[in-house]
């Protein structure tokens, strides 16, 4: 490397941690910078070594492709890659003139620069794994691929087990690395390409990408690695998200739902035979998404209110606000909204309507549902806080009931958010307690004021000594940690009496009132205020 080139690169890459020059064969001819700190190796040890030595296996295919396609006097688009040892870094580069060499830079990603929280990637391809890809679509609705709507291409390598046997472990890994690199290069960005199963892949892209050419290149890559030069069989299916009335944001939701269904297909399925089925699924999903969107924007979502009462006094404690939709039962509609990422919008609209009811009647206390998916979204949490912040005096009368709690994957983060909500005045309820094995870790980790015992226990009350013992144990545990207990689906006087005798404090169910269009609980006796409402719970 000449001194002029060195000076140029010093200016061009002043912020990089490491500078490496690689020749046309991928061999390192020059290395400088914080090598020991970043790579645990000296420059002398790197000279003459292939660049693969420092790159994690999942990103070697991408690095090789970037080196092959680097144009003259063109800077490589920066990419986040993994180095051997687990360190993540931004890879960039430059090819000067007609030189066969490429100058690469590596800049470490630390916690402040975004190294923490990078989406999970498949170790063999470098593509996002299926869960991370769906999460990306969930956080990034409205994928921008230019002027046209995004397209989703699904690719499958049939008989992948036979392919692995024919190539062997080393060449199979090379093949997967090349497939991953190809899809990452052609995806709308590096987080919009995924491995959805051992033999299937997907990417979101614009109209400038030819799915047929992608599949053909994968096929020929396999031929180049195979001893007999036999091309790989590939199948592909491309879905265009262009649909009348479908916004770019909701197109992203349809993408996510389709990807989820594709990932769950059995290993032996054939893309060509499922073409019409996938098209039908997309059309149906588009219809359901646009219908739900119009329900929200046209103000056709309505609320009903069901009372939660004190078992000791039969006095009203608070109401739960329940969403009602014009075209479908609440349960399946909410489940669909969660699957396509629209539950955030539902939860916010229910909260907005509930705040209006609270503002009109200062005697009311109402709980709104907050799905685990909403609680897991930073965007939703900020929007919720802003919405409630318009009238801070209502916070103490707006309870938050966390639903689908099994979807909470980051309990420390959820605990911080719920603690902040409690700090500003909200009381927190954990729904469906006892419905899954994870309930006890949730109540241990999350700061809550109430737990709602899953209604299946109440329905079985008195049916088996074992179930009754579990029910008494749950209420005993909650009383020990100063969390109030709500029994749901209470439908008979006998159930209410037994639950009261066992120490349940609150109850909800048809025995006390069905959901109604207005909060209108009328206890059999004069209303007796619950002592200390708003002050009990964990301190």
N, C-alpha and C positions, 0 to 999 in steps of 0.2 A: 504494500500500500504506500503510495507516494505521500509526501508531507502535505501537498496541496489537497489531496483527497481527504487526508486525516483532518486537516483544518476545516474543510467543508463539512465533514460529518460531525465534527465537534460542535459546529454551530447548529447544524440541522437537528441533532439529537441531544441537545444539551440537557434535557430533562430525563434521559434514559439512564437506567442503572448499569446496563451492559450493552456493549457494541460487539457484534460478531460479523466477520466477513465469510461468506460461504461461496464455494465455486460451483460450477455447473453440475458436479457430481454430488453436491451436498456435503463436501468436506470443508471443515473449518480451517481457514488460513490465517485469521487474525482474531484476537479476542482482547477486550480491555474493559475496565470498569470494576464494579463491585462483585466480581466473580465469586470470591470466597463467601461473601455474605449471602448472595442470591442462590448460588449453585453448589457451594461447598467444594470448589475446585479452583485450581490456578489456571492462568492463561496458558502456561507451558503444557499443562496436561490436556488442554483442549485442542491445541494445534495438531492438525493432521487427523482429527477424529471426525466421524460423521455427525452432522447436527442432530441426528436421531438420539445420540447419546444423552442429550440434555432434555429432550422433549418427552413427555409422558406418552405412552403407547396410544392413547385415545386421540392425540392431536398430531401424531407423526404424519398421517395421511394428509391432513390439512396443510401442514407445513410444507410437505413435498409439493403439493399442488400450487401453493402460493409461490414457491421458488420457480416452478416450471412456467407459470403464467405471468411472472413479473415483467412488465414492459420497460422499454428504455426510457430513462428519465421520468419514471413514474413511481410514486410512493405507494406502497402496499396499504390497502385498507387495514387499519388496526384491528386485531383480533385478540380476544381473551383466550389464553391457552393455559394448560397445566404443564409444569416442568416436573422432571423426576424429583421425587421427594415431596410432592404435593403442593409446592408453591405455585400460586397463580400469578400470571404476568400478562401484560399487554404486549403482543408481538406486532412490530411494524417493520418497515424496510424500504430500501431504495436501490434501484439499479441505475448506475451512472452510464449514460450513453449506450454504447454497444458492448460494454464490458460483460463477460460471462458471469462475473461475480455479483452477488447481491449482499448489500450491507443490512444486517438485521439488528434491531434494537429490542431489548427486553426491559420492561418497566414493571417492577413489582407492584401488585395490588395489595395494599394493606387495608386495615379495617376502615380507615378514614377515606381511602380512595375507592372503596367499593369491593374489596376482596371478600368481605363477609356477606353471606347471603346470596352468593352466586347460585343459579339454578343447578340442580343435580344433572349430571351427564352420564351417559352410558360409557362404561370403561373401554369398550372395544371400538366404538365408532366416533366418540366425541359428541354425538348428538344428544340433545336433551332426552331424558327418559320420559316415559309416557305421562307420569304424574306431573313432572316439572313442566312439560309442554302444555298440558291442560291448564296448569296454574298460570303459565304465561299468558295464554289466551284469555283466562279469566281476569287477569290484571290489566290486559292491554286490548280490551275490546276496541274495535275501530282500527284494525290493522291497516296501515297506510302502504299501499304498493303502487302509488301513482294515481292517475286519474280514473283507472278502471277498478271495479270491485276485486277483492282478492280471490285467488283460486287455491284450492287444496288438491294436491296430487298425492294419492296413496299408491305405494309400490310394494309388491310382494315378490320374493324369490321362492318359487315353488320347490318342493323337495330339497329344502335347505340342508336337511340331515345328510342326504347323499352328496351334496356339494362339499360339505365339511369333510366327509370321509375321503372324497376324491382329492381335495387340496391338501389336507393335513392341517394341524393346528397353526403352524407359522404362516402359511399362505392364506388360510382363512382369516387370520387376524389382519393380514395385509389387505385382503379384499374388503373387509369391513371398514378398515381405516379409509380406504379409497372411496367407498360408498358414502361414508359419513362426510368426507371432505367435499365430494361432489354436491351433496344436498345442502351443506352449509354454505357453499359458495353461491348456489343458485336460489336459496331461500331469501325471503324479503329481508331478513337479517339473521344473525347467527343463532338467535333463540327461537326461530320459527321453523326449525327442522328437527325431526324426532325419530327415535327408534321405538316403535309401538309394540314390538314383540320380537322374538328371535329372528323371524323371517320377513318382517314387515316394517315399512318406514313411511314417513309422511313429511311434507313441507308445504308451507304457505308461500305463494309467489305471485308475481304479476304476469301480465299477458306477454311479456318478452321472453318467457321461459317456455321451452318446448318439452312437455312431459315425455313425448315419444323419444326425443333425442336423449333425455336423461336416462330412460330405461335402456336405450340402445348402448349408451356409454357404460352403464353398469354391466350389461351383457358382455361387451367387448373387454372390459377390465377383467372379468372372470376368464375370458378366453386367453388373455395375455398371461394369466397366472397358471392356467391349467397346462399340464404336460402335453395333452393331446390337442390343445388349442380350441377346445369345445366351448362355444359361447354359453353363458348362463341363460336359462329361461327366466323371463321376468314378466310380471303382469302389472298393469297400472290403470288407474282410474282417476280422472280429474273432474272436480266439481267446481262450477262457477257460482260464486255467491251473488251474482246479479239477480235480483228479484224485485218486482214492482213493490214499492212501499217499504222495502227493507233498508234500514239505515246501515251505514258502514259499521257502526257500533254493534248493531244486532246481527250483522253478518258474521262478526267475530264470535258471537254466541252460538250461531248455527255451526260454525266451524268446530267449536269446542265439543258440542254435543255429538257431531258426526265422528270426530276423532275418538271420542270415548267409546262409541259403539263399534268402531272399526277395531280398536285395540282389544275389545272383549270377544271378538270372533274366535271360534276354535281354530286350532293350528292347521287343520286340513281344508279350510274354506278356499274357494276359488273366486278371485276378484271378478273374472269375466262373467261368472254365473250370478254373482250378487250385484252386478251393475244396476239393474232395474230396481232391486231392493234398496240399494243405497240412494239412488235418485229419489225413490218414493220417500225414504226416511228424511232426506233433505227437504223435499217439498212439504211434508207434514210438519217438520220442525219449523220451517219458515212460516207456515200458516199459524202455528201455535205461538211463535214468538211475536209475530205482528199482531195477533189477537190480544195477547197479554199486554203488549206495548200500548195498544189503543185503549185497553181497559184502564191503564194507569194514566195516560195522558188526557183521556176524555172524562176523567173523574167518575168512572163507573165502578170503582172499588168502593165497597161499603163496609161499615163496621157494625159488629154486634158486640154486646157486652154481657159477660156472665159473671155473677157475683162469687166472691170468695168470702166465706163467713167464719166467724169464731164458733167453734164447736161448743165451747162452754156457755156462751151467751146467746148464740144465734144472731148476734149483731153483725152488721156489714163491716168487713175489713177493707177490701178494695175490689175492683173489677178487673177482669182480663179483657182487653180489646182483641177481637177476633176478626180477621179479614174474610170478606165474603165477595165472591166473584160472580159475574153475570152468566158466565159460560163454563161452569165446571165446579166440582166439589172442591172445598178448600184444601184438603189434604193432598190430592194428586196435583193440583195447580201449584201449591207451594213447593212440592217435591220437584216439579218440572222447573220452576223458577230457580231452585237451588242448583239443578243440573246445568242450566244454561247461564247461570250467573246473574239472573235478574232479581234474585231475592233481596239484594241490596236496595233496589228501587222500591220493592214492595214494603220492606221494613221501614224505609224512610217515609213513604206515603202514609203508612199506618201511624207512625209517630206524629207526623204533621197533623193528621185528622184528630188524633187523640189529644194533642196539645190544644186544639180548638175547643174540644169538649171540656177539658180541664179549665181553660180560661173562662168559660161561660158559667161554671159551677164550682165555686171555691171549696165545696164540701167533699168533692170527689178525689179518690186516689185510684189510678188506673195503671195496670201493667201492660206493657207492649212487648211483643216477642222480638228478640234479636237473634237471628240464626248464627250458628257457629261460623258460617261462611261470611256473614256480615262482620262479625266481631274480628275475623281474621283479615279483613281488608282495611288498610290504613286510610284509603280514600273514604270508605264508609264511615269510619270512626270520626274523621275530621268533619264530614258532612253532618253527622248526627250531633256532634258537639256544637257546631254552628247553628243548627236548627233550634236546638234547645236553648242555646245562648241568647236567642232573641227575647226570651222571657224567662230569665233565670229563676224567678220566684216559683215556677212550676216544677222545678227539678225534684223537690222533696215529695211531690205528689205523682211523679211519673216513675213507676217501677220498671225495671228492665228484667225481662225473663229470658234467659239464655236457653235456646232450643237447639236440638240436634247437637248436643254437647260432645258426642263422640267424634264430631268433625274437628274438634280443637286439637291441633297438632303441636302448637307452641304454647304450652301452659304458662311458662314464665311471662311471655308477652301478654297473654290474655289476662293474667293476674294483675299486671301493671295497669292495663286499660280499665279493668273493673274496679281496681282500687281508686283510680282517678275519678271514675264515675261516682263511686261512693263518697269520695272526698267532697265533691261539689253538691251532694245532696240526694242522689238517686239511691234507692234500695235495690238489691240484686237478688234474683231468684234463679236457681238452677233447676231446669225442667227435667222430667223423666228420670229422676234419681232411682237407681236400682235396676234400670233397664239393661245395663251392660256391665261387663266386668270392670270397666274403667271408671265407674261412678265414684268409687272411694278415692282413687288418686285425684279426681277432679275436686271433690269436696275438701281434700287435704291441701290442694294447691291454690284454689280460687277463693277469693274473699267474697262470701255470699251471706245474705241475711235470711234467705228462705231456701228450702229445697222442696220440690213438688214430687212426691212419691208416685212412681209410675202406676197408672190406673189398673194395670193387670193384677197387681197385688190386691187392690181393693175388691176387684171383681171376684177374686178367689178367696176372699175373707171367709173364714170358718170352714173352708173346704178341706184343709189339711193342716195338721198340727205343725208340720215343717214350714209351710208358707207363713202361717201365723207367727211362728217363732222368728222368722226372718224379718217380718214386718215390725214386730216389737223391738227387735235388735236395731233396726234402722232408725226408728224414732228415738230409741234410747241413746244411740250414738249422736244424733243431731242435738238432742237436749244437752248432752255432755259438752258439746262444743258451742253451745249457745246459738244454734241455728234453728229458726222456727220451721215447723213441718206443715206442708199442705198436702192433704189427701185429695186426689182427683177421682172423678167418676163415682162419686157417692150418690147412690140412687134410692136408698131406703132408710127409714128411721133406725132400723136395727144396725145398719152399717155405721151410721153417724154416732149412735150411742156407744158401740164397741170401740170405735176409733177414739172417741173422747176418753173412754176409760183407759185406753192404752197410752194416753199422753199426747195424741195429735192435737194441735192447737187450731188449725184452720182446715177448711174443706171446700171443695168445689164439685158441683155435679147437679144432675136434674132434681135431686131431692130439695135443693135450695133455690134452683132457678135455671131455666134454659136460657141460652143466648137470646138476647132481645135487642131490638133496634135502638133502644134508649136505656141508659142506666136507671133501673126502676125496681130495685130490690125492696120488698116489703116484708120485714121480719114478722113473725107471729105475735111478738110482744113489742113493747116500746123499745126503740133503738138504745142499746147500751154501748157507749164508746169503748173501744178496746184500749186498755191502759197503755200509755206509752207508745202509741202508734208512731212510727218513724224513728223511735229512739232505741228499739231493741235490736238485737243482732250482735255480730262480732264487733268489738271495739277496735 
